[in-house]
Amino acid sequence: MRDAPLLEVRDLNAWYGESHVLHGVDLDIREGETVTLLGRNGAGKTTTLRAIMGILRRREGVIRLRGQDLLKLPLHKVAQAGLGYVPEERGIFASLNVAENLMLPPKVAESGMSVEEIYRLFPNLHERRTSQGTKLSGGEQQMLAIARVLRTGAKILLLDEPTEGLAPVIVQRIGDVLVALKERGMTILLVEQNFRFARKVADRFYLMEDGRMVGSFPGPELDAHMDQLHEVLGV
Ligand code: ATP
């Protein structure tokens, strides 16, 4: 059963109040895979992550992690099961410094990265360890948001547009971090609009439009799907 999905989403529907936003989303992620969700603003990418994580509660369908049903679990149990969410807004505590921000979320697994390992992976965070959240650049905040989830021991990272608004050199560094995490066997669900960035790490792409999955293909086949991609992204 090596190819059985680690995370399996079937016919996922989700609502904000009365507004039906996700319409029958299907998604599979195998262990160690990096899967990228592409789609234009408002397509439902963030909502998919929030629905999988259980932050958005009004959902129907199936979300299974190694066969365990996550749909009924509260958020902290979903985190304990191994899912770590890095929201687009990053959620860095402005009044705490880097080291304090890192220690904030509780560990969910003993296998979580040690602070030493984190500083090896993110040397700039080590340099900035006593700097307050407010003093960090966008790139440093993004690194810290990823690092914080790695420390908890999450096995599947849900990353929402980690490159948004960042300079190319920082985007490159985030790419290097994702490659390093892949090499460590991390499983990643990445939401991106920047497919040029995503292609460096994605084993598979999903295309999303109006709350629905409209396509899926292996990473190396990206070029063959450029027309559909341009249409879906509106570029
Ligand atoms: P973006 O890149 O802008 O984050 P996205 O693909 O992640 O786009 P979502 O944020 O998931 O899209 O939004 C999907 C739909 O849900 C949109 O129509 C959006 O207007 C709506 N929506 C998002 N957040 C809320 C909310 N808190 N309340 C009501 N509707 C929302």
Boltz pocket constraint, residues with backbone or C-beta under 6 A from the ligand:
constraints:
  - pocket:
      binder: B
      contacts: [[A, 16], [A, 19], [A, 21], [A, 39], [A, 40], [A, 41], [A, 42], [A, 43], [A, 44], [A, 45], [A, 46], [A, 47], [A, 48]]
      max_distance: 6.0
